C-alpha cells in the first residue's frame, strides 16, 4: 500500500541575474542578498508542516536556499542531480528574450 505524502516545492531565491531578467539556465549563479532574505522569509511558511526531508538541485542558488531552510528546520539537504534548470546553451546570460 502506498502512503500519501505531501510534497512542497520551493524555487530558489533571487539572483542578480533574475533581478535584471538575464537567462540563467544551468549557469551556476549564486543567490543575491535579496534571495537570501527570501529564503529566510520562506522559513515561517514551512515550519510545523511535518517536513521530514529536503532535496535540492546542486546549483549554488538552489543549494544555498535549501541550506538556509534546512538549518532552520534542522534537516539535512540532499543534492539530487537532475533537478537543475534546463540547459539553454548559448542563450544563458542574455537579457533579450526575443528568441523565445
C-alpha positions in Angstrom: 0.0 0.0 0.0 1.3 3.5 -0.8 1.3 6.1 1.8 0.2 9.6 0.9 2.9 12.2 1.4 2.7 15.9 1.0 5.3 17.4 -1.3 6.4 21.0 -1.0 8.2 22.6 -4.0 10.1 25.8 -3.4 12.0 27.6 -6.1 15.4 29.2 -5.2 15.6 32.8 -4.0 16.5 35.7 -6.3 19.9 36.0 -8.0 21.3 39.1 -9.6 20.6 37.6 -13.0 16.9 37.1 -12.0 16.7 40.7 -11.0 17.8 42.0 -14.4 15.9 39.4 -16.4 19.1 37.5 -17.5 18.5 33.9 -18.7 20.3 31.6 -16.2 19.7 28.0 -17.4 22.4 25.9 -15.7 24.8 28.7 -15.2 25.8 28.4 -11.5 24.7 31.9 -10.4 24.7 32.5 -6.6 21.8 34.0 -4.6 21.7 37.8 -4.2 21.2 39.4 -0.8 17.5 39.6 -1.7 17.5 35.9 -2.5 18.9 35.1 0.9 16.2 37.2 2.5 13.6 35.4 0.5 14.9 32.0 1.7 14.8 33.3 5.4 11.2 34.6 4.8 10.1 31.2 3.5 11.0 29.5 6.8 8.0 30.8 8.6 5.7 29.2 6.0 7.5 25.9 6.2 7.8 25.4 9.9 5.5 23.0 11.6 4.4 21.4 8.3 5.8 18.0 9.0 8.6 18.3 6.5 11.0 15.4 7.0 13.5 15.9 4.2 14.9 18.5 1.8 16.2 17.8 -1.7 18.0 20.4 -3.8 19.5 20.9 -7.2 23.2 21.0 -6.8 23.3 24.5 -8.4 24.6 27.2 -5.8 21.4 29.2 -5.9 19.2 26.2 -5.1 21.5 24.6 -2.6 22.0 27.9 -0.7 18.2 28.4 -0.5 17.8 24.8 0.7 20.7 25.1 3.3 19.1 28.2 4.8 15.8 26.4 5.2 17.4 23.1 6.3 19.3 24.8 9.0 16.2 26.4 10.4 14.2 23.2 10.2 17.1 21.2 11.5 17.1 18.9 8.4 19.9 17.8 6.2 19.8 18.7 2.5 20.4 16.1 -0.2 21.6 17.1 -3.6 19.7 15.5 -6.4 21.4 15.7 -9.8 18.8 16.2 -12.5 16.9 18.9 -10.6 19.0 21.6 -12.3 17.3 24.0 -14.6 17.2 23.3 -18.3 20.4 24.0 -20.2 19.7 26.7 -22.7 23.1 26.7 -24.2 24.1 29.9 -26.0 21.1 31.8 -24.5 22.5 31.7 -21.0 23.4 35.1 -19.9 21.3 37.1 -22.4 18.7 39.6 -21.4 16.9 39.8 -24.8 14.1 37.2 -24.9 13.0 37.9 -28.5 14.4 34.5 -29.4 11.6 32.8 -27.5 
